[in-house]
């Protein structure tokens, strides 16, 4: 079955299908495939059926909304009222939010049908989705391989045809990496463009809710519906909801400028990645791109800067899980609660990051690490601003390697962190980025190429992306 929402909508409008029927197809795929892929941690079939039946009525009486009947999976760190939101962690295993995240509220108001909650690396910390307390997600293209993380469940659910689209979150690449590894489209909008209200915090100055789809158009529709100012989020940008779908298919300008890294800064990439990268660049040229080389001045500082800031913010954000206010509560032999709760409730990667974060924030090291990282972050931002003064978009691979095997990098956290080399800079600078399925590796696994644009330039980014993938 083709799982494009745009195509479904045309068919629904022509009365050749129904929302209810489409939902049932997705639900049977979930039943058949989810036990092995482990993409969804919970499904809400009853609520989804009720929503789909309302959607059918609305198509019938001419009041269909922008996402009417779109079947969506939501990453399990995005709050859903009355439905378990675990963050992939034992510490929140039985946590049921009392409110919907703004993005979820907007999905519902636009007519979307929420089918389930997607698996993730615990608290969105990871690049392979092997850090979930509820088991790894497998890549639907080849189950011996990782789907990418941390929004691996969202990407795998879309790729395995369990839903039309999905929401994820991206702090340092967690939408773009799994999109690349699963062969779907995944976008991280500009920081502040989508409300973070109800997104469980990891690195608050980096976090952004992102969108997955099988096409640029579906991704754009989903993004438009959840974007826009929200007074529940103090860092929400004062902009109306975006309407990128309107300009998506506009012809490209006769000439536009694409910035690329000098080949020396792509040296760490695998040959498969480089081949698809060069083919993508050629295609952009045939679309009229003028190419300029931009050396990223702080490339070697990207991973350290990101992991200092992200872990510092995570250590602070996760201090609320103390066994008193939220989630699980464990009591140690001596009657002590906080240490017992945190050491039993958090997995090893989360504990590692809390340790690093508290270290870089400790009084003796604060200036040497945390303050320094903030200064480097500003330099990275300035470098981006200089690049976008002369370029419309920036082309890079989404990841330096194709998907790797489950377990392959688990023992080597540093190798895992290096997977993020091309994604973290967009979060540090706050700019939007999109991963597009542009080819496959020699062993047939998906590869994603990434375009980034200046702050709030999603319409331009999606327009170029649309023409690039030839949708
Ligand atoms: N892989 C990165 C990390 O582990 C990014 C995670 C994310 O974007 N949530 O921090």
Boltz pocket constraint, residues with backbone or C-beta under 6 A from the ligand:
constraints:
  - pocket:
      binder: B
      contacts: [[A, 123], [A, 124], [A, 125], [A, 126], [A, 127], [A, 149], [A, 150], [A, 169], [A, 170], [A, 171], [A, 172], [A, 173], [A, 174], [A, 175], [A, 202], [A, 310], [A, 416], [A, 420]]
      max_distance: 6.0
